[in-house]
Amino acid sequence: MSARKRILLVNPPGKRFYMRDYYCSKISKAAYYSHPVDFLFLSGILSQEHDVSVLDCIAERISSEQAAVQVSEHQPDVLFFLTGAVSMDEDMPFLKNIKEKQDVLMIGLGDVFLDYSKLLLEKYSFIDAVLLDFTTGDILQFLKNPRACYDNVVCRDGDKIIEGARRYSNGVFSVPFPRHELFKHEKYIFPFSREKIFATVLTDLGCPFSCTYCPANQFGYKVRPVQEVIEEIKRLKKLGIREIFFKDQTFTAQKSRVENLCEAILSENINPSWTCFARTDTIDEKLLSLMKKTGCHTVIIGVETVNQEISLNLKRRINQEDVLEKIRLCKKLEIETVGTFVIGLPNDTKESIQKTILFAKQLPFDYASFNIFTPAHGTKAREELIREKKIDDQPLFMDSGVSCPSTSFGNLSADDVWELRKKAILQFYLRPRYLFNQIRRCHSFLDIFRLVKQAFGLFKAF
């Protein structure tokens, strides 16, 4: 292969609307599908030395047959692919078929590799390597010598599997600007967007909090310079994109940094429209007011459960009064809120879930997302369930969104968990006052379109 390679980033086709990115995977619900941040960062990193193209078969609704043709037409030297526990059984036959027809270096990213990279390379001989951090330039060195050992890379040398050290850092890091122009933005869907087209932006990697059910804290916590983020937003504006979904696990983790970012947005007069994830213990009226002033219109807040014992076991402290206060504060500032809840956590009972549902109904959230607990790869919760012999130490199908769990991880059966989730959705969204308020808030055709999409996604969840 030549020094400058043709690289194709492939999000494989699937029978369902699979979301695979940031070492997580699930089936999309509620008409939601954002850009895979792994590929966004890699598009900038790899473009420094190679020619990069993107083929997102899920976003573009491309079938396996069409995808195989398009991959063949690209004739890549290197193919990066996304996979996950939710879709691996579909992904592997597709990728094997590609490898049999083309001489291509095949490199994978996905949640299953966090725990089983060596095992999966041994099982699937067509996979040449696995990348465990999409934010560093180590992959460029690996492409120059695909049989050497580099940090956060697992590869094969003949029959031998070589594992580089996993080194996740803290502090500040910088990446080349993502090649947003390579993505077909009109194909992506975000129910909270105020514009028809949006972009996904990641300003940090990992999370400083230690919730045991989330893999993000396993990557350390490092942030991009504020000015680098500002320049990316300015580049998006030149592309005609002013709607942004900040996909940081906790965008407000560092209040001072968010304040600096907001002040820079104001001084640069960029005027984006945006959404982010936050925790109630990381926001206050001063910060929310500044966020609103710079274009923030929606904040997604994790509540998960109101059971204090379960919360403590998950290292996720929840203060119900604080949650209520911060949501009311957002309401006062006219910032919409989305609450996320988890059904079927270890040690959950019907009674504890009923209390969580009741609490969700009492909160003035504009929207709520009820997810089924899954022992995600790369998490402490998964390790604990393996130690307790409640799950096997091997890759397994998992989905927290729209497919019935095949098992449960606590006191309830899988059917119980599924029925309680359906009950939560119906009880939250079919309240007469809630329905009336949603219709009353529609002031444009786009508002009506968003409401219809959300309703359609709601019914799909069953």
VMD Tcl script that draws the C-alpha trace (Angstrom):
set ca {
  {0.00 0.00 0.00}
  {1.13 3.56 -0.73}
  {2.13 5.96 2.05}
  {-1.08 7.96 1.51}
  {-3.99 5.56 1.88}
  {-7.62 5.57 0.88}
  {-9.57 5.21 4.11}
  {-13.27 4.47 4.38}
  {-15.18 4.90 7.65}
  {-18.12 2.48 7.56}
  {-21.10 2.34 9.87}
  {-22.49 -1.05 8.72}
  {-26.06 -1.58 7.50}
  {-28.62 -3.19 9.78}
  {-32.17 -4.45 10.04}
  {-32.82 -2.02 12.88}
  {-31.90 1.61 13.45}
  {-28.67 0.78 15.29}
  {-26.74 3.46 17.12}
  {-23.08 2.54 17.52}
  {-20.68 5.18 18.74}
  {-18.56 6.27 21.70}
  {-18.15 2.57 22.61}
  {-21.89 2.20 23.21}
  {-24.64 0.60 21.13}
  {-28.43 0.50 21.19}
  {-31.47 0.58 18.93}
  {-32.62 4.12 18.31}
  {-36.00 5.20 19.58}
  {-38.10 8.35 19.31}
  {-36.77 9.35 15.87}
  {-33.25 10.01 17.09}
  {-29.95 9.37 15.31}
  {-26.86 11.53 15.76}
  {-23.49 11.46 14.03}
  {-21.06 8.82 15.37}
  {-18.49 10.86 17.27}
  {-15.83 8.16 16.78}
  {-15.89 8.82 13.06}
  {-16.10 12.59 13.48}
  {-12.84 12.66 15.40}
  {-11.17 10.05 13.19}
  {-12.14 12.01 10.07}
  {-9.95 14.87 11.26}
  {-7.10 12.77 12.63}
  {-6.79 10.50 9.59}
  {-7.18 13.32 7.05}
  {-3.84 14.72 8.17}
  {-2.07 11.98 6.21}
  {-4.71 10.09 4.22}
  {-7.75 10.44 1.97}
  {-10.89 9.83 4.02}
  {-14.48 9.03 3.04}
  {-17.52 8.19 5.17}
  {-20.27 5.64 4.52}
  {-22.94 5.69 7.22}
  {-25.28 2.92 6.08}
  {-27.68 3.42 8.99}
  {-28.16 7.17 8.53}
  {-28.39 6.82 4.75}
  {-30.69 3.73 4.91}
  {-28.33 1.68 2.73}
  {-28.94 -2.07 2.47}
  {-26.24 -4.71 2.85}
  {-26.19 -5.30 -0.91}
  {-25.94 -1.58 -1.71}
  {-23.28 -1.10 0.96}
  {-21.14 -3.91 -0.46}
  {-21.27 -2.26 -3.89}
  {-20.36 1.16 -2.51}
  {-17.45 -0.22 -0.49}
  {-16.20 -1.94 -3.64}
  {-16.46 1.32 -5.59}
  {-14.42 3.16 -2.97}
  {-11.64 0.54 -3.17}
  {-10.28 1.46 0.28}
  {-6.87 0.45 1.52}
  {-8.16 0.68 5.10}
  {-11.71 0.22 6.39}
  {-12.69 1.40 9.86}
  {-15.99 -0.05 11.06}
  {-18.35 0.42 14.00}
  {-20.01 -2.49 15.75}
  {-21.67 -3.18 19.08}
  {-23.35 -5.73 21.32}
  {-26.68 -4.75 19.83}
  {-25.74 -5.56 16.22}
  {-22.60 -7.71 16.18}
  {-24.38 -10.81 14.86}
  {-25.43 -8.82 11.78}
  {-22.21 -6.85 11.40}
  {-19.76 -9.74 11.32}
  {-21.17 -11.57 8.23}
  {-21.30 -8.27 6.32}
  {-17.70 -7.41 7.21}
  {-16.45 -10.92 6.46}
  {-18.02 -10.70 3.00}
  {-16.22 -7.39 2.37}
  {-12.89 -8.85 3.48}
  {-13.27 -11.91 1.23}
  {-13.77 -9.70 -1.81}
  {-11.19 -6.99 -1.13}
  {-7.64 -6.74 0.17}
  {-8.38 -4.19 2.87}
  {-6.97 -3.55 6.34}
  {-10.01 -3.81 8.64}
  {-10.06 -1.93 11.97}
  {-12.97 -2.02 14.40}
  {-14.42 0.18 17.13}
  {-17.25 -0.73 19.47}
  {-18.41 -1.49 23.00}
  {-17.76 -5.25 22.71}
  {-14.06 -4.57 22.18}
  {-13.73 -2.87 25.56}
  {-14.01 -6.26 27.27}
  {-13.29 -8.78 24.53}
  {-10.90 -7.33 21.95}
  {-8.47 -10.25 22.04}
  {-11.24 -12.86 22.11}
  {-13.01 -11.29 19.13}
  {-9.84 -10.97 17.07}
  {-9.20 -14.64 17.70}
  {-12.75 -15.50 16.67}
  {-13.00 -13.25 13.60}
  {-9.82 -13.60 11.56}
  {-10.93 -10.95 9.06}
  {-10.56 -8.20 11.69}
  {-6.99 -6.90 11.58}
  {-7.09 -4.52 14.53}
  {-9.21 -2.82 17.17}
  {-8.97 0.83 18.23}
  {-9.81 1.64 21.87}
  {-9.38 5.43 21.78}
  {-10.53 7.50 18.80}
  {-8.99 10.76 20.03}
  {-5.24 10.17 19.69}
  {-2.80 10.14 16.77}
  {-1.50 6.67 17.67}
  {-3.60 5.21 14.87}
  {-1.52 7.15 12.31}
  {1.61 5.44 13.57}
  {-0.13 2.08 13.47}
  {-1.09 2.58 9.82}
  {2.58 3.07 8.98}
  {3.45 -0.22 10.66}
  {0.31 -2.39 11.22}
  {2.22 -5.10 13.08}
  {3.75 -2.96 15.78}
  {2.36 -2.38 19.27}
  {0.75 0.98 20.00}
  {-1.27 2.31 22.93}
  {-5.01 1.57 22.75}
  {-4.58 -0.66 19.69}
  {-5.06 -4.42 19.59}
  {-3.85 -6.08 16.39}
  {-2.73 -9.35 14.91}
  {0.67 -10.41 13.65}
  {0.00 -13.68 11.90}
  {-1.54 -15.98 14.50}
  {-0.38 -13.76 17.36}
  {-2.58 -11.09 18.96}
  {-0.68 -7.99 20.11}
  {-2.29 -5.80 22.78}
  {-1.06 -2.26 23.28}
  {-1.40 -0.68 26.72}
  {-4.65 1.09 27.49}
  {-3.68 4.63 28.37}
  {-6.55 6.99 29.05}
  {-5.35 10.41 30.13}
  {-6.76 13.38 32.03}
  {-6.28 17.05 31.36}
  {-6.40 18.91 28.05}
  {-6.15 17.40 24.59}
  {-6.38 18.72 21.06}
  {-7.61 17.09 17.85}
  {-7.59 18.20 14.21}
  {-10.95 19.66 13.20}
  {-13.51 16.95 12.35}
  {-14.39 16.79 8.66}
  {-18.09 17.58 9.10}
  {-18.45 18.12 5.36}
  {-17.91 14.38 4.79}
  {-21.17 13.55 6.60}
  {-24.62 13.84 5.01}
  {-26.09 15.98 7.76}
  {-29.59 15.96 6.30}
  {-29.76 12.20 6.98}
  {-29.34 12.53 10.75}
  {-32.26 13.04 13.13}
  {-32.45 14.89 16.43}
  {-35.92 15.37 17.96}
  {-34.91 18.43 19.96}
  {-33.32 20.31 17.06}
  {-34.76 23.72 16.24}
  {-33.30 23.54 12.75}
  {-33.69 20.97 9.98}
  {-29.96 20.20 9.96}
  {-27.74 19.80 13.00}
  {-24.17 18.79 13.81}
  {-22.81 16.71 16.68}
  {-19.87 18.16 18.61}
  {-17.76 16.55 21.33}
  {-15.78 18.92 23.55}
  {-14.32 16.32 25.92}
  {-13.72 12.60 26.33}
  {-14.85 10.52 29.27}
  {-16.49 11.72 32.46}
  {-15.22 12.83 35.89}
  {-18.08 11.06 37.69}
  {-17.98 7.41 38.71}
  {-21.43 5.98 37.89}
  {-20.93 2.21 37.70}
  {-23.43 1.64 34.87}
  {-21.70 4.00 32.42}
  {-18.48 3.20 30.52}
  {-17.51 6.85 29.97}
  {-15.63 7.18 33.26}
  {-13.32 4.32 32.21}
  {-11.71 6.64 29.61}
  {-10.43 9.16 32.13}
  {-11.55 12.75 31.62}
  {-9.90 15.19 29.25}
  {-11.19 18.35 27.60}
  {-10.52 20.20 24.36}
  {-9.36 23.84 24.54}
  {-12.31 26.24 24.51}
  {-10.94 28.15 21.51}
  {-10.65 24.91 19.52}
  {-14.33 24.22 20.14}
  {-15.19 27.79 19.15}
  {-13.31 27.40 15.85}
  {-15.22 24.19 15.14}
  {-18.54 25.95 15.73}
  {-17.43 28.77 13.42}
  {-16.54 26.23 10.72}
  {-19.97 24.66 11.10}
  {-21.55 28.08 10.68}
  {-19.68 28.50 7.38}
  {-21.19 25.16 6.30}
  {-24.62 26.60 7.03}
  {-25.09 24.63 10.26}
  {-26.01 26.49 13.44}
  {-27.82 23.74 15.38}
  {-25.48 21.76 17.64}
  {-25.88 18.71 19.82}
  {-23.05 18.71 22.37}
  {-22.63 14.99 23.03}
  {-20.34 15.28 26.06}
  {-21.46 12.81 28.72}
  {-21.78 15.71 31.18}
  {-21.36 18.97 29.30}
  {-21.60 20.97 32.54}
  {-19.05 18.90 34.47}
  {-16.76 21.95 34.79}
  {-18.85 25.08 35.37}
  {-15.97 27.49 34.77}
  {-15.19 25.86 31.43}
  {-18.82 26.13 30.28}
  {-18.85 29.77 31.36}
  {-15.67 30.42 29.33}
  {-17.17 28.67 26.31}
  {-20.38 30.68 26.56}
  {-18.50 33.96 26.96}
  {-16.43 33.10 23.88}
  {-19.61 32.34 21.90}
  {-20.97 35.75 22.85}
  {-17.75 37.61 22.04}
  {-17.45 35.85 18.67}
  {-21.13 36.50 17.92}
  {-21.59 32.92 16.65}
  {-25.20 32.50 17.85}
  {-25.63 28.71 17.69}
  {-28.74 26.86 18.80}
  {-27.86 23.94 21.04}
  {-28.66 21.01 23.35}
  {-26.49 19.27 25.96}
  {-26.41 16.69 28.76}
  {-26.19 17.93 32.35}
  {-26.46 16.81 35.96}
  {-28.54 18.84 38.40}
  {-25.59 19.09 40.80}
  {-23.51 20.81 38.11}
  {-25.91 23.61 37.14}
  {-27.20 26.74 38.85}
  {-29.15 29.83 37.83}
  {-26.08 31.82 36.81}
  {-24.78 29.07 34.52}
  {-28.19 28.25 33.03}
  {-28.86 31.94 32.34}
  {-25.57 32.20 30.46}
  {-26.27 28.99 28.56}
  {-29.71 30.29 27.55}
  {-28.19 33.58 26.41}
  {-25.82 31.72 24.07}
  {-28.51 29.59 22.42}
  {-29.08 26.59 24.72}
  {-32.72 25.56 24.36}
  {-32.74 21.99 25.72}
  {-30.95 20.23 28.58}
  {-31.00 16.43 29.02}
  {-30.83 15.47 32.70}
  {-30.16 12.02 34.12}
  {-32.35 11.00 37.07}
  {-32.28 7.21 36.56}
  {-34.00 6.14 39.82}
  {-35.34 7.66 43.03}
  {-34.29 4.65 45.10}
  {-31.47 6.03 47.23}
  {-29.96 2.63 48.06}
  {-29.77 1.67 44.39}
  {-28.36 5.10 43.53}
  {-25.61 4.74 46.12}
  {-24.73 1.27 44.83}
  {-24.42 2.79 41.35}
  {-22.37 5.71 42.75}
  {-25.03 8.05 41.41}
  {-26.29 10.35 44.15}
  {-29.71 11.88 43.45}
  {-31.28 14.62 45.54}
  {-34.97 14.75 44.63}
  {-35.43 18.30 45.91}
  {-32.43 19.49 43.91}
  {-33.76 17.79 40.76}
  {-37.13 19.51 41.15}
  {-35.52 22.88 41.88}
  {-33.21 22.77 38.84}
  {-35.96 21.67 36.45}
  {-38.19 24.50 37.67}
  {-35.25 26.84 37.16}
  {-34.91 25.66 33.55}
  {-38.64 26.18 33.10}
  {-38.32 29.72 34.43}
  {-35.54 30.43 31.90}
  {-37.55 28.78 29.10}
  {-35.04 25.98 28.63}
  {-36.73 22.69 27.76}
  {-35.78 19.64 29.79}
  {-35.54 15.93 29.07}
  {-35.37 13.45 31.95}
  {-33.72 10.06 31.56}
  {-34.73 7.12 33.74}
  {-33.59 3.51 33.97}
  {-35.96 0.58 34.52}
  {-34.78 -2.78 35.91}
  {-31.63 -1.77 37.74}
  {-30.01 -4.40 39.97}
  {-32.14 -4.70 43.15}
  {-35.03 -2.81 41.53}
  {-38.49 -4.00 42.56}
  {-41.94 -3.24 41.18}
  {-42.43 -0.87 44.08}
  {-39.17 1.03 43.53}
  {-39.88 1.37 39.80}
  {-43.43 2.56 40.52}
  {-41.97 5.27 42.77}
  {-39.58 6.33 39.99}
  {-42.49 6.52 37.52}
  {-44.52 8.58 39.98}
  {-41.58 10.94 40.53}
  {-41.13 11.33 36.76}
  {-44.79 12.36 36.45}
  {-44.43 14.89 39.26}
  {-41.45 16.59 37.63}
  {-42.14 19.33 35.07}
  {-40.02 17.64 32.39}
  {-40.94 18.45 28.80}
  {-39.91 14.95 27.74}
  {-38.83 11.72 29.43}
  {-36.79 8.76 28.23}
  {-37.29 5.42 29.98}
  {-34.49 2.96 29.30}
  {-33.95 -0.65 30.33}
  {-30.83 -1.35 32.37}
  {-28.13 -3.22 30.48}
  {-24.76 -4.34 31.88}
  {-22.83 -2.27 29.34}
  {-19.37 -3.37 28.27}
  {-16.55 -1.57 30.01}
  {-18.55 -0.81 33.17}
  {-18.10 -1.65 36.84}
  {-21.74 -2.78 37.00}
  {-21.02 -5.44 34.40}
  {-17.92 -6.61 36.26}
  {-19.96 -6.96 39.44}
  {-22.70 -8.99 37.73}
  {-20.04 -11.31 36.28}
  {-18.48 -11.77 39.72}
  {-21.92 -12.57 41.14}
  {-22.42 -15.05 38.26}
  {-25.61 -13.30 37.16}
  {-24.27 -13.03 33.61}
  {-21.63 -14.96 31.68}
  {-18.25 -13.44 30.96}
  {-18.77 -13.19 27.20}
  {-20.29 -10.82 24.62}
  {-24.09 -10.82 24.72}
  {-26.92 -9.04 22.97}
  {-27.97 -5.93 24.89}
  {-30.32 -3.07 24.15}
  {-31.63 -0.42 26.51}
  {-34.20 1.04 24.17}
  {-36.77 -0.72 22.02}
  {-36.27 -4.46 22.34}
  {-37.52 -6.63 25.17}
  {-34.71 -7.77 27.49}
  {-33.87 -11.45 27.22}
  {-33.06 -11.59 30.92}
  {-33.16 -9.43 34.02}
  {-30.43 -8.56 36.49}
  {-32.34 -8.24 39.74}
  {-35.61 -9.17 41.41}
  {-37.84 -8.92 38.34}
  {-38.42 -11.07 35.29}
  {-37.65 -9.76 31.82}
  {-41.37 -9.53 31.09}
  {-41.93 -7.52 34.28}
  {-39.23 -5.05 33.30}
  {-40.65 -4.63 29.80}
  {-44.20 -4.10 31.06}
  {-43.09 -1.55 33.64}
  {-41.20 0.38 30.97}
  {-44.30 0.49 28.76}
  {-46.36 1.60 31.75}
  {-43.87 4.40 32.46}
  {-44.06 5.71 28.89}
  {-47.85 5.62 28.73}
  {-48.37 7.18 32.15}
  {-45.94 10.01 31.44}
  {-46.97 10.92 27.89}
  {-50.74 10.28 27.93}
  {-51.54 12.67 30.74}
  {-54.23 15.10 29.45}
  {-52.43 18.16 30.81}
  {-49.15 17.06 29.24}
  {-50.79 16.50 25.82}
  {-52.55 19.85 26.00}
  {-49.32 21.70 26.87}
  {-47.43 20.03 24.01}
  {-50.03 21.02 21.44}
  {-50.28 24.55 22.83}
  {-46.52 25.02 22.41}
  {-46.61 24.38 18.66}
  {-46.05 27.71 16.91}
  {-44.72 26.57 13.53}
  {-44.82 23.74 11.02}
  {-41.42 22.55 12.31}
  {-42.85 22.36 15.87}
  {-45.73 20.22 14.61}
  {-43.34 18.06 12.60}
  {-41.17 17.50 15.67}
  {-44.22 16.56 17.77}
  {-45.42 14.06 15.16}
  {-41.94 12.51 14.90}
  {-41.74 12.14 18.66}
  {-45.18 10.54 18.81}
  {-44.23 8.14 16.02}
  {-41.03 7.23 17.83}
  {-43.01 6.68 21.02}
  {-45.27 4.10 19.38}
  {-42.24 2.45 17.75}
  {-40.84 1.88 21.23}
  {-43.50 -0.78 21.77}
}
mol new
graphics top color blue
foreach p $ca { graphics top sphere $p radius 0.5 }
foreach p [lrange $ca 0 end-1] q [lrange $ca 1 end] { graphics top cylinder $p $q radius 0.2 }
display resetview
